[in-house]
């Protein structure tokens, strides 16, 4: 039996459709063309001419590769094919000299995917809920919204203070966080993102527009005191209302919340809290060291 791995192209949709993954209405099938072109890559592990495992990555801000779309045929699970494939994909991504970091985001209850990533030496971060809502009324107090920040220098000040100086993860897009880096904070992004700070200038907030099928107001707030900051939710609610007025289709608020922060939400909150997501990571130096062991 001939086993090999190769990059997929748009013609490989038929190979994907023939896999028995057990996933009904898989979004990957609908956007297979997009996921195999542009800044996306897909790879398949084949036994003879049958694809038995698939995965890939997407490049963000030139320096970050996020793994994803891991799918396996149920008849061939338990053979370490997924582990072999992901290892190969990481090696391929690191052939791109600009790529310095590789991550993978999976839900906490997806134990097979987590086992693959941990077997390969990727390090997990703190689990986070992707908290989604259309209604923030339970958190609003009628307080005055926060002050908009228009100065590019002031925006950079806050990003330096809370992210760059501490090497924290920054939620760059819905689902996708990366280690804070100047590569993530291009001036055109800072101009498009809305920044606000509270009255005593001890807290700041970023709201940004995103689309992952549906429309999202993506909230970046790097503190856990989400239920006690007056004016925070009035600010978010105002921006959300403006976005819904301009967007066609379903529109939501998305906010990454730690498990502890989610526990501080009032009992009558309207957030949908699915299984927490766990971000795994490995940088170029760490991967090279693992390979040398």
Secondary structure, 3 states (H helix, E strand, C coil): CCEEEEECCHHHHHHHHCCCCCCCCCHHHHCHHHHCCCCEEEEEEEECCEEEEEEEEEEECCCEEEEEEEEECHHHCCCCHHHHHHHHHHHHHCCCCCCCEEEEEEECCCHHHHHHHHHCCCEECCCEEEEEECCCHHHCCCCCCCEEECCHHHHHHHHHHHCHHHCCEEEEECCEEEECCHHHCCHHHHHHCEEEECCCCCCEEEEEEEECCCEEEEEECCCCCCCCCCCHHHHHHHHHHHHHHHCCCCEEEEEEEEHHHHHCCCCCCCCECCCCEEEEEEEHHHHHHHHHC
